[in-house]
Amino acid sequence: MSMTLAGRLRSTALALAAAAAFASALAAAPDGHAAPAEAGRAPVTTLEFVRNAGDPQNSRLTVLRDHRTVASYRAGSGFGAGHPKGRDECATARGWLPAGVYAVGARHTRYDGSVIKGYAIPLSDKTCNNGRTRRTALFIHSEMTRNGGQGRLESRRWDGPSDYRSNGCIKLAPGDIKKLFAVLADGSAPQRLRVV
């Protein structure tokens, strides 16, 4: 009799496990990713920078959580389409950010570098498509003072669309980088950036 009871318990446990697996499969989103309510973990945050060859100063930086767009901002990288090296990812301090995947560092709201100040996110170094030139000192940043305000010098004051020009970093308007930091504070920190 106890053998029959044990068999029934085993059979019930297997049926419950199968039902749970089926329910989990139904909860999956159409794109194959688990629905947020069923994931049982914090959504993974990543960044994507889409370079605009026609107008590099009107490119897009997007925040994704589990492959879904959360926010997107206008951003620039490099000296732009009007400069002979503006879209050359191997042109140090002039060309745009090389394509590929980057590690994303910790966010700073009072960064005090010699060129970059205020809100800044460091990125890993990258070898460009020639296989030799290493791009270094790369950031997501804006044009501001160390405390995040606007200064008197042009390099510390945002004057408009021409300020999307950068030495190769990803550059956002001051208001947008502050919004970006607020979005990133509400979720897991991004570990990687993809540049296309």
Sequence and secondary structure as in RCSB ss.txt:
>XXXX:A:sequence
MSMTLAGRLRSTALALAAAAAFASALAAAPDGHAAPAEAGRAPVTTLEFVRNAGDPQNSRLTVLRDHRTVASYRA
GSGFGAGHPKGRDECATARGWLPAGVYAVGARHTRYDGSVIKGYAIPLSDKTCNNGRTRRTALFIHSEMTRNGGQ
GRLESRRWDGPSDYRSNGCIKLAPGDIKKLFAVLADGSAPQRLRVV
>XXXX:A:secstr
 HHHHHHHHHHHHHHHHHHHHHHHHHHB TTSSB HHHH S   EEEEEE  SS GGGEEEEEEETTEEEEEEEE
B SS TTSTTTT TTSTTTS   SEEEEB   EEEEE SS EEEEEEE  EE TTSS EE SEEEE S  TTSS 
 SSGGGS  SGGGG  SSSEE  HHHHHHHHHHHHSS    EEEE 
